[in-house]
Amino acid sequence: MPRVACAFWLSAPGRGAIRTVPLPAPGPDEVLVRTLCSGVSRGTETLVFRGGVPESQHEVMRAPFQEGDFPAPVKYGYLNVGVVEEGPPALRGRTVFCLYPHQTHYVVPASAVTPVPDAVPAARAVLAGTVETAVNALWDAAPLVGDRIAVIGAGMVGCSVAALLARYPAVRVQLVDADPARAATAAALGVDFALPGDARGDCDLVVHASATEEGLARALELLAPEGTVLELSWYGDRRVSLPLGEAFHSRRLVVRSSQVGAVSPARRARRSYADRLALALELLADPAFDALVTGESAFEDLPSVLPRLASGDLPALCHRIRYAPPDGS
């Protein structure tokens, strides 16, 4: 049993490396997990990689098991699936999801891991953290039967929201993105697709997840009177302008933020963080979510892969990282 592990660290903005780190023996209420795969959340993680977390958000943006501080050196990440090798009998041998960075083995409290349902492949379960964000967003948005909805931004979060909205009865859902190649992803998720200029208006709800000023302005344009934009984008240290003149007030439009760091007020009294994550994992039994994993690399290649993801040279929604099995094969 190894007592050291290998972890990916951001050494400086734009540069990362794999380090050997000590691995403590698990205590009575802890588990030792061997990672099977992890996921790179392209939006947030590449922003962190570029050093774009504003100083005012350094504490707010900490991941649950982050080590180090922004901008660097820091060990950051939160989409990890592994198998419990040591721990309580009920968890030993189980495949679990944990909000842990990219590391070959790790020790965490047993309460920090969530068993992956048998119907969900480990390779798909890396999406659990993103689908959890989508669940929280829809608790905030509370769409109704028959609503006309646009989702702007076909990244990981936008696609996850669209995939869940596709299950709502009689809802018109259109995924909107400037990249025409995302049409194939929309089809796989069972929703319509449009380029921004061709998107259907008169929407009761627009979920904005493009992280662009143009996308947010277009979201307001697509609303019906008294409609709502649910803002899921995080802009890091960038300022954006918003057209709140013209007909914004006369049409009584609403812009509302949503963020996964707190359980939606609509469910906070009755649902815990653990309940929300368990629900996200249950939803991943749908193979349609496989369309969100658009690439895969070996763990050892992360120092060269992340710069390419950050620059856009390697296009991706979720980029999966695979780890060598115990025998090294």
N, C-alpha and C positions, 0 to 999 in steps of 0.2 A: 504494500500500500504506500503510495507516494506521500511524503511529508513536505514536499515542495510542489508548487504549481507554476504554470506559466500564465501571465496576464498581459493584456495589451494596455499600454499607458500612452497617453498623449504627452510627449516630452516637451513640446513647445507648439504654439499655434502652427498648424500645417505639417507637423512632423510627429510620428509615433514610433514606438518600439515595443518589442515583446520582452518582458522582464521575468526573471525567476523570483517568486515570492514565497515566503514561508507559509506552510499549511498547518494550522493548529489541529490537535486532536479534538474531535467533537465532544462536547459535554453531554450530560444526560438528556437535555431538552434541545439538542442540536442535531443537524444532519450533515453528513459529508456527501456532496453531490459531485458526480463526474459529468461534465458537460458533454452533451450529444451534439447540440447545435445552438447557435445564437443568431440574432438578427441585428442588422444595422438599420436603425430608424433614420432614413436618409435625411429627412428635414432637420430634426433636432440634433442628431449626432454630427452631421457635417457642419452645422452651425457651431457646435462646440469645438469641432476639429479646427475650424478657421479662427477660433478665438473670439467669436461674436456674441458671447453672453455678456450683457451690460453689467457693470459693477453693481448696480442697484438690485440685480436679480441673482447674484451669486448664491445667496442662501436659498431663495425660492426654487432655483433650478437644480439643486442638488438631487442626484438620484439616490434611491434608498441605501445602496451599498457603495456609493462613491467613495473613493479615497483621493486625497489631495484636494486642491482648490483650483477654481477657475482663475486665470485662463489655462495655466499649466504649471507644473506637471499634475496630471489628473487621470484617474482610472474611471471611465464613464461608460455607461450602457445599462440597458434594462430589459432586454429581450433574451432570456436564457432558458433553455430546456435541457434537463439532464436526468440522470438516474441516481437514486439514493443508494449509496453503497454502505453507509453506516448511519445508524439512527434508530428511532423507535421501531419496533417490529411492524407496526401498521404501515410504515412508509418505506421500509427497506425493500429495495428492488423495484419501487414504483418510479414511473416517469413523472417528472414534476416540472412546473414552470416557476421561475423565480425572477424577480426584478434585479438581476445581477449583471455586472459588466462581462466583458469577453475574457474568460479565464477557464483554464482546463479543468480545475477542481476548485471547490470552495466549501467553506463551513459557514452555515447560517442557522439561526433558530428554526426549529421545525415548523413554527407558525408562519415562517416567511415563504414556504413553498406551498404550491397548490397542485394536487394530483391532476394529471392530464387524463380526461376520460378515455376509455378504451377505444371509442369511435373516432378519436382525433389522433392522426399521426404526429409523431414528435416533430417532424420537419415542418408541419403546418402550425403547430402550437407556438412557434416563435412569434406569431402574429398576435398573441393574446393581449399584450400590452396595448397594441394599437386598436384592436377591436374593443377593448375596455374603454378607450377614449371615445369611440363611436357610441357605445352604449350610454355613457355619461352625457354625450351631446344630445342624444335622442331623448333622454330623460329631461334634459333642459328644454329642448325644443317642443316636446309633446305634440308631434304631428297627429292630425286627425284623419279619419277615413275620408278618402276622396280628395285630399289636399293635392295641390299642384306645387311641386318642389323641384328646385334646381340645386345641384351640388357643384360648386365651382372649385376646381382644383382636383385633378385625378392623381394625387399622390396617395401614400399609404392611408392617411386618415380619411381623405375624401372618398376613396374607393371603399373603405370599410363602412363609412356612413351609407353610401349608395347601396352596398350589398345588403345592409340591414333594412333600408327603406324599401328595397325590392320585395320584401316579405309583407309589407303593409297592404291591406285590401284597398283596391280601387284608387291607389295613389299614383299620380303621374310623376315619375322620377326621371330627370335628365341629368346626366353627368357632363359637365362642361369643362373643357380644357383647351389650351392653345396648341397642344400637340395632337395632330390627327391620329397618331399611332395609338393613342389611348382609346380609340373607338373599339379596338379588339378587346381591351380589358373590360370596357363597359358591356360589350356583348356577352362576355364570359360571366359577368355578374348579373346579367338579366335586366339591364337598364338601357335606356336610350342614351345617345351621345350627341353632342353638338360642339362646334367651335364657338368661341364667345360671341361672335357676330351673328350666329345663327340660332342662338339659344331662345327657347320659348319663354315669353314673359307672362305677366298676370299671375305671378307665383304668390302663394300664401306664405311660403317659407323658402328662403335661400340659405343654404349652409355654405359658408365661405371657408375654403381651406387651401387657397392657392399661395398665400403669403406674398401677394403682390398688391400694390396700390391699384393697379388697373382692374384686378379681379374684384376687389372690394367695391370699387365704383360701379362695375358692371352688375354686381349683386344688388345694389340699390336700384339700378335701372330695371331689373327684372321683376321687382316686387309689384304686387297689386296694392291698392290703397290699404293702409293699416297692416301691411305685411311686415314680416320680421326677417332680418339677416342675423343668423347665428354665426358669430365669428370664432372660428377654430384656429386661425393662423396665429403663429407666434413670430414676430418680426425681429426678435433679438435687439440689437442696438440701432436698428433702422427706424427713422420717423416716416410716417405715411400721412398723406393729406386725404381728406374725405369731403366729397361735395355735399355739404349740409345746407346749401342755399337752394335756389330754384324751388322745386315742388316738395322738398323733403318734409317741411312742416305741414303744408296744406294736405299732403297725402298721409300724414300721421304715421310715418315709417318708424321702425324700431331697429336699432342695432344692439345686439346683446352678445356678451362674451360667454364662452364656455371653456373650461379647463379641467383636466382630469385630476388635478391635485387635490380636489375636494369632491366628495360625493354630491351629486346634484341636490339642491334643496328640495326638489320634488320627491326625492326618495331617501333623504338623509336620516329621517326618523325611523325608517324601516329596513334599510339596506346598509351593510357595512362595506368596507373596501374589499374584504374577502368574498362577500356575496357577489359584488360586481365583477370581480376577476373570475370567479367560478362560472358566472353566467357567460362571460366572454368565451371561456374555454368550451362550454357546451355549444355555443353558436358555431364554433369552428369545426363542428362535425360536417358542415356543408362544404363539399369539395370545391365549390365555386371560389372559395377564398384562395385556392392554389394560384389563381391568376395574379395575386399580389406579390408572390415571390418570383422575382424576375432575374435572379442570378445567384450564383453560389461560388464561394472561394474557400480555400483551406485557411485555417486559423493562422498558420505561419505566414500567410501572404497579406495579413491585415495591414502591416505598415506600408505596403505599396498599393493596396486596394482602396483604403480610405482617402488618400489624396485624389485618386481618380473619381471616386464618388463625389467628393466635395467640389471638384472642378466641373463635373458634368461629363467628363470624358467617358465615364462608365455609367450610362443611364440606368436607373433602377427605381423600383418602388421599394420593396424590402429586399435587401441583399443578405442572403443566408450564409452563415459561416459554419463550416463543418469541422469537426474535431476528430482526430485519429482515435480508433478503438483501442482498448487496453493493450492488445498485442502489437499495436503499431502498424497494422496492415492497412 
